[in-house]
Amino acid sequence: DQQVKQNSPSLSVQEGRISILNCDYTNSMFDYFLWYKKYPAEGPTFLISISSIKDKNEDGRFTVFLNKSAKHLSLHIVPSQPGDSAVYFCAASSSNSGYALNFGKGTSLLVTP
Amino acid sequence: GAGVSQTPSNKVTEKGKYVELRCDPISGHTALYWYRQSLGQGPEFLIYFQGTGAADDSGLPNDRFFAVRPEGSVSTLKIQRTERGDSAMYLCASSLLAARSYNEQFFGPGTRLTVL
């Protein structure tokens, strides 16, 4: 069963606008959440993370929001740039399982000039 | 410094054959993870090593799959009697330490396995 869900397989955004990628999870034992970015023919690259004790983490143009009561997190990219075009994976982990990552299916983001 | 490397980058084999996939983690990383990514899916956890021992192999799909890390560095994922359903991208990741707090996992480029 899919414990991490990304319900939007694709998203298209104009350059300069905000990109919002969403993720839902079901396992309440998850205590660390991450976003990875993946280009074709490469492994996933870490982008940003958030611990379950926080509700927001910001790093430059990237901000991750966590709503534990709704078991929902989102990634905001502002402003979006064409180089941001990639597949974005949401992942969740638990200290109980050595932080093995549980991934969603990914959202393909296209930022158009 | 060198990142995680995986060899081969591509492997084509016939149904029923045995394959080995190799992962060289970042030097000094004690935790090593194997994931499998099928088309249109996110990576799926297979097994995790802390040092030489497999700390969690709950993600291995069946007993045809086995992984070792004899010296706590390089790891080999072994698949016996391959089936067409084993075709996927196999990803390896390493991190400094996984026991007490999250450490960033660095991924290799993966091995694309195709079983004909």
Interface residues (C-beta under 8 A of the other chain):
Chain A: V4 Q6 Y32 Y36 A41 E42 G43 P44 T45 F46 S49 S51 F89 A91 S93 S95 S97 G98 Y99 A100 L101 N102 F103 G104 K105 G106
Chain B: V4 A31 Y33 Y35 G40 Q41 G42 P43 E44 F45 Y48 Q50 A55 D56 G59 L91 A93 S95 A98 A99 R100 S101 Y102 N103 E104 Q105 F106 F107 G108 P109 G110
